[in-house]
Amino acid sequence: MKNILVVSGHPDLNNSIGNATILNEVAAALPEVEIRRLDTLYPDGNINVSAEQEALLKADIIVWQFPFSWYSLPGIMKRWLDEVFVHGFAHGSTARLGGKTLILSFTAGAPQALYAENGVFGHKLEDYLIQFETTARLCNLEMQKPIYTCGISYAGRDEKIIAQQTASAKEHASRLIAQLNAELTTA
């Protein structure tokens, strides 16, 4: 059986609707999945590099679960990447991650309509993913099509918005779970 590792890069899951819901749904559907919540493991920001590398080495499928933050990773996850994905471990002639599957699973606060060439940002959301594709290529990871949901933000959280965001996060989780189940059945 393939091992799945989910690395949660949300900086504060206690105040999350989208990412917390996604992680809870994945944990309920696939209890064998290891979920590493960086905000809980490293509230002081001091990453245990050897523990993180060990978890990555055991995994066949790696999921990065995070809120899209300034068109990239949140700070804690960027720090994790900087410290854990070092030369000799993640890339280079002695790299040890090659051949593993990488799935990006993220939420974005802005609505999908803003991520268009004629939208406010002037770019499709996929245009911002080149850095992740490059990282996967450098580390010889097989990056799958990302799973993402827009419109999950901290702004204006009344009961109606919370219900909508929860429903969107559950739908996102079902897509992620389906992708993980598909990965588990491939040779």
C-alpha positions in Angstrom: 0.0 0.0 0.0 1.2 3.5 -0.8 1.9 5.9 2.0 0.3 9.4 1.9 1.8 12.3 3.7 -0.2 15.6 4.0 1.8 18.6 5.0 -0.4 21.4 6.3 1.1 24.8 5.8 -1.8 26.9 7.3 -0.3 29.3 9.8 -3.2 29.0 12.3 -5.6 26.1 11.7 -7.5 27.0 14.9 -8.9 30.0 12.9 -9.3 28.2 9.6 -12.5 27.2 8.0 -11.4 25.9 4.6 -8.1 24.2 5.3 -9.2 22.8 8.7 -12.3 21.3 7.0 -10.3 19.8 4.2 -7.9 18.2 6.6 -10.7 16.9 8.8 -12.5 15.4 5.8 -9.3 13.7 4.6 -8.5 12.3 8.0 -12.0 10.9 8.4 -12.0 9.3 4.9 -8.4 8.1 4.9 -7.4 7.5 8.5 -4.1 5.9 7.5 -2.9 9.2 6.0 -0.2 11.0 8.0 -1.1 14.7 8.4 1.6 17.0 9.7 0.2 20.3 10.9 3.2 22.7 10.8 1.4 25.3 12.9 0.9 22.8 15.7 4.2 21.0 15.4 6.3 24.2 15.2 4.5 27.1 16.9 7.9 28.7 17.5 8.9 28.3 13.9 11.8 25.9 14.7 11.4 23.1 12.1 12.7 19.6 13.1 14.4 19.0 9.8 15.3 15.3 10.4 11.7 14.5 11.5 10.3 16.2 8.4 12.7 14.5 6.1 12.0 11.1 7.6 8.2 11.6 7.1 8.9 12.6 3.5 11.0 9.5 2.9 8.3 7.2 4.1 5.7 8.8 1.8 4.9 7.7 -1.8 2.4 10.6 -2.2 3.0 14.0 -0.8 0.2 16.6 -0.5 0.9 20.2 0.3 -2.2 21.6 1.8 -2.2 25.4 2.3 -3.9 28.7 1.8 -2.5 30.6 -1.2 -0.7 33.5 0.5 0.5 36.4 -1.6 0.4 34.1 -4.7 2.6 31.5 -3.0 3.1 29.5 0.2 2.4 30.9 3.7 5.5 31.8 5.7 5.6 28.7 7.9 5.4 26.4 4.8 8.0 28.4 2.9 10.4 28.1 5.9 9.6 24.4 6.0 10.5 24.1 2.3 13.7 26.2 2.7 14.9 24.1 5.6 13.8 20.6 4.6 14.2 20.5 0.8 17.9 21.1 0.9 20.5 20.0 -1.7 21.6 16.4 -1.1 18.2 15.5 0.3 15.6 16.9 -2.1 17.7 17.6 -5.1 21.2 17.1 -6.4 23.2 13.9 -7.1 22.3 12.3 -3.7 18.7 13.4 -3.7 16.3 11.0 -2.1 12.8 12.2 -3.0 12.8 11.3 -6.7 9.8 9.4 -8.1 7.4 10.4 -5.4 4.0 12.1 -6.3 3.3 15.7 -5.3 -0.2 17.1 -5.1 -0.8 20.8 -4.4 -4.1 21.3 -2.6 -4.8 24.9 -1.7 -7.5 27.5 -1.0 -7.4 31.1 -2.3 -9.2 33.9 -0.7 -10.0 35.8 -3.9 -12.8 34.7 -6.1 -11.9 32.7 -9.3 -13.0 35.6 -11.5 -10.1 37.7 -10.3 -7.7 35.1 -11.6 -8.1 35.8 -15.3 -6.1 37.6 -17.9 -8.8 40.3 -17.9 -9.3 40.0 -14.1 -8.0 42.3 -11.4 -4.7 40.2 -11.1 -4.2 40.1 -14.8 -3.2 36.4 -14.7 -4.8 33.0 -14.5 -4.2 31.2 -11.2 -2.2 28.6 -13.0 0.3 31.2 -14.0 1.4 31.5 -10.4 2.2 27.8 -10.2 5.4 27.8 -12.2 7.5 28.0 -9.0 5.9 24.8 -7.8 6.3 23.0 -11.1 10.0 24.0 -11.1 10.5 22.8 -7.6 8.9 19.4 -8.5 11.0 19.1 -11.6 14.2 20.0 -9.6 13.4 17.4 -7.0 12.2 14.8 -9.6 8.7 14.7 -8.1 5.8 13.8 -10.2 3.5 16.8 -9.8 -0.1 16.1 -10.4 -2.8 18.6 -11.5 -3.4 20.9 -8.5 -6.6 20.9 -6.6 -7.8 24.3 -5.5 -10.8 26.3 -4.4 -11.1 30.1 -4.6 -13.3 32.3 -2.5 -12.3 31.0 0.9 -11.1 34.0 2.8 -11.0 35.5 6.3 -13.0 38.5 5.3 -16.6 39.0 6.4 -17.3 35.7 8.1 -21.0 35.7 9.0 -23.0 32.5 9.4 -24.0 32.4 5.7 -20.4 32.9 4.5 -19.1 30.3 7.0 -21.7 27.8 5.7 -20.7 28.5 2.0 -17.0 28.2 2.8 -17.5 25.0 4.7 -19.5 23.5 1.8 -16.8 24.6 -0.7 -14.1 23.1 1.5 -16.0 19.8 1.8 -16.3 19.7 -2.0 -12.6 20.4 -2.3 -11.9 17.6 0.1 -14.0 15.2 -1.9 -11.9 16.0 -5.0 -8.7 15.6 -3.1 -9.9 12.3 -1.5 -10.9 11.0 -5.0 -7.4 11.9 -6.4 -5.7 10.2 -3.4 -7.8 7.1 -3.9 -6.9 7.1 -7.6 -3.2 7.4 -6.8 -3.5 4.5 -4.3 -4.9 2.2 -7.0 -2.2 3.0 -9.6 0.8 0.8 -9.8 
